[in-house]
Amino acid sequence: MKPMPKIKCPTCKQVGDWFGGDHGPFCSRRCRLVDLGEWFNEEHRISEPLRPEHFSGFEDLPPGDYLDQTE
C-alpha cells in the first residue's frame, strides 16, 4: 500500500497526512468545526442546484465503494 499524499488542511492550510487521522481532510477537530461554522454562516455555499446534465458521463459506472477511494 502506497503512503497517503500530503494535503493542505482546508481551514489552516497546514500540510500533513490528514486523511490518516480522525478528522480528515482537516488537521484537527477545531479546523473541522471552523469549516462547519462557515457553512452555517453561509460563507460557503453551493452556487446552483445539481441538474441531471451534471451527471452525464457517469451513468455507466458500476456501484461500489471504490468510487470513494483516493488513487
C-alpha positions as CSV (number, residue, x, y, z in Angstrom):
1,M,0.0,0.0,0.0
2,K,1.5,3.3,-1.0
3,P,1.6,6.2,1.5
4,M,-1.1,8.8,1.5
5,P,-0.2,12.1,-0.2
6,K,0.4,15.2,1.9
7,I,-2.5,17.6,1.7
8,K,-3.4,21.1,3.0
9,C,-5.9,21.4,5.7
10,P,-8.8,23.4,4.1
11,T,-9.0,25.7,7.2
12,C,-5.5,26.5,8.4
13,K,-3.5,25.4,5.3
14,Q,-1.0,23.2,7.3
15,V,0.4,20.4,5.2
16,G,0.2,16.8,6.5
17,D,-1.3,13.3,6.2
18,W,-4.8,14.5,7.4
19,F,-6.7,11.6,5.8
20,G,-4.8,9.2,8.1
21,G,-6.4,10.8,11.2
22,D,-9.8,11.1,12.7
23,H,-10.6,14.5,11.2
24,G,-9.5,14.2,7.6
25,P,-9.3,16.2,5.4
26,F,-8.9,18.6,8.4
27,C,-5.9,18.6,10.7
28,S,-7.9,18.8,13.9
29,R,-11.4,18.9,15.4
30,R,-11.1,22.7,15.7
31,C,-10.5,23.2,12.0
32,R,-13.3,20.9,11.2
33,L,-15.7,22.9,13.4
34,V,-14.5,26.2,12.0
35,D,-15.3,25.0,8.5
36,L,-18.8,23.8,9.7
37,G,-19.4,27.2,11.2
38,E,-18.5,28.8,7.8
39,W,-21.2,26.6,6.1
40,F,-23.8,27.6,8.8
41,N,-23.0,31.3,8.3
42,E,-23.3,30.8,4.6
43,E,-19.7,31.8,3.9
44,H,-19.6,28.6,1.9
45,R,-22.5,27.6,-0.3
46,I,-23.4,25.5,-3.3
47,S,-23.8,28.0,-6.2
48,E,-26.5,26.2,-8.0
49,P,-28.6,23.0,-7.6
50,L,-27.4,19.8,-9.2
51,R,-29.1,19.0,-12.5
52,P,-29.2,15.7,-14.5
53,E,-26.7,17.0,-17.0
54,H,-24.1,17.4,-14.2
55,F,-24.1,13.6,-14.0
56,S,-23.8,12.9,-17.8
57,G,-20.9,10.5,-18.5
58,F,-21.2,8.8,-15.1
59,E,-24.4,6.7,-15.7
60,D,-22.4,3.5,-16.7
61,L,-20.2,3.4,-13.6
62,P,-20.7,0.2,-11.6
63,P,-21.8,0.7,-7.9
64,G,-19.2,0.2,-5.2
65,D,-17.1,1.8,-2.5
66,Y,-14.2,2.1,-4.9
67,L,-15.6,5.4,-6.1
68,D,-14.7,7.0,-2.8
69,Q,-11.1,5.7,-2.7
70,T,-8.3,8.1,-3.5
71,E,-5.8,6.7,-6.0
